[in-house]
Amino acid sequence: METFQCIKCGNCCRPHGYVRLKEGEAELIAGYEGMDILQFVKECARLTDDRTSLSLNEKTDGSCIFLAGDNTCVINDVKPRQCRDFPGNWRYDGYEKICGALHESGHNRIRQ
């Protein structure tokens, strides 16, 4: 079985789009960041267009607000399931081209 080795390229945190929060994730991240849930929602999240969930906000360049300058995740210890599942459970055309580690290695399927 192959294992994924992140090279901290940060590419997975840069595409425009939703980082949908599952139940309890907003509260977990808020607590980790020392915020109450209302402050977290106001400053760090938005309602998705389909109004079914919250998504993390993006910086003006489209990257996640929790992506640090050194391409690490500020909330790594409590990052959302969607983020933890990359790349192992992501399946859409071109997902492997996002990840520098997958792109460099030529892998198109990695098991975690």
C-alpha positions as CSV (number, residue, x, y, z in Angstrom):
1,M,0.0,0.0,0.0
2,E,1.3,3.4,-0.9
3,T,1.3,6.2,1.6
4,F,1.0,9.9,0.9
5,Q,3.9,12.1,1.9
6,C,2.9,15.8,1.9
7,I,5.6,18.2,0.6
8,K,3.9,21.3,2.0
9,C,3.3,22.9,-1.4
10,G,0.1,24.4,-0.1
11,N,-1.6,23.8,-3.4
12,C,-4.5,22.0,-1.8
13,C,-5.4,25.1,0.2
14,R,-5.3,27.5,-2.8
15,P,-8.2,26.6,-5.2
16,H,-11.3,28.8,-5.0
17,G,-14.2,26.8,-3.7
18,Y,-15.8,25.6,-0.5
19,V,-14.2,24.0,2.5
20,R,-17.5,22.8,3.9
21,L,-17.7,22.4,7.6
22,K,-19.3,19.3,9.0
23,E,-21.3,19.3,12.3
24,G,-19.2,20.4,15.2
25,E,-16.2,21.5,13.1
26,A,-17.0,25.3,13.4
27,E,-17.2,25.0,17.2
28,L,-14.0,23.0,17.3
29,I,-12.0,25.5,15.2
30,A,-13.5,28.4,17.1
31,G,-12.3,27.0,20.4
32,Y,-8.9,26.2,19.0
33,E,-8.6,29.8,17.8
34,G,-9.9,31.1,21.1
35,M,-13.1,32.5,19.6
36,D,-16.7,32.1,20.5
37,I,-18.8,30.6,17.7
38,L,-20.4,33.9,16.7
39,Q,-17.1,35.6,16.3
40,F,-15.8,32.6,14.3
41,V,-18.8,32.7,11.9
42,K,-18.5,36.4,11.5
43,E,-14.8,36.5,10.8
44,C,-13.9,33.1,9.4
45,A,-16.8,31.4,7.7
46,R,-19.7,32.0,5.2
47,L,-22.9,30.3,4.3
48,T,-22.6,28.3,1.1
49,D,-24.8,29.4,-1.8
50,D,-27.0,26.3,-1.4
51,R,-27.5,27.4,2.3
52,T,-26.7,23.9,3.5
53,S,-23.5,24.5,5.4
54,L,-20.8,26.9,6.4
55,S,-17.5,27.1,4.5
56,L,-14.2,28.6,5.6
57,N,-13.5,32.0,4.1
58,E,-10.8,32.6,1.6
59,K,-8.2,35.3,1.3
60,T,-8.4,37.6,-1.7
61,D,-6.2,35.3,-3.7
62,G,-8.6,32.4,-3.1
63,S,-6.4,30.5,-0.6
64,C,-7.8,29.4,2.7
65,I,-7.7,31.9,5.5
66,F,-5.8,29.4,7.6
67,L,-3.0,28.8,5.2
68,A,0.2,30.3,6.7
69,G,3.0,31.8,4.7
70,D,5.1,28.7,5.0
71,N,2.3,26.6,3.4
72,T,1.3,25.0,6.7
73,C,-2.2,24.9,8.2
74,V,-2.7,27.2,11.2
75,I,-5.5,24.9,12.4
76,N,-3.9,21.6,11.4
77,D,-4.8,19.9,14.7
78,V,-8.5,20.6,14.1
79,K,-8.7,21.1,10.4
80,P,-12.0,20.1,8.7
81,R,-12.7,16.5,7.5
82,Q,-12.6,17.8,3.9
83,C,-9.0,18.9,4.4
84,R,-7.9,15.8,6.3
85,D,-9.3,13.7,3.5
86,F,-7.1,15.2,0.8
87,P,-5.9,13.5,-1.3
88,G,-7.0,10.0,-0.3
89,N,-10.7,10.6,-0.6
90,W,-10.9,13.3,-3.2
91,R,-12.2,12.0,-6.5
92,Y,-12.9,14.4,-9.3
93,D,-11.2,15.0,-12.7
94,G,-7.8,16.7,-12.2
95,Y,-7.6,16.5,-8.4
96,E,-4.1,14.9,-8.6
97,K,-2.8,17.9,-10.5
98,I,-3.5,20.2,-7.5
99,C,-1.1,18.4,-5.2
100,G,2.6,18.9,-5.8
101,A,3.5,15.6,-4.2
102,L,1.1,13.7,-6.5
103,H,2.0,15.7,-9.6
104,E,5.7,15.2,-9.1
105,S,5.4,11.5,-8.4
106,G,3.0,10.8,-11.2
107,H,0.6,9.0,-8.9
108,N,-3.0,9.4,-9.6
109,R,-4.3,7.3,-6.7
110,I,-2.8,7.4,-3.2
111,R,-4.1,5.5,-0.3
112,Q,-3.7,6.9,3.2
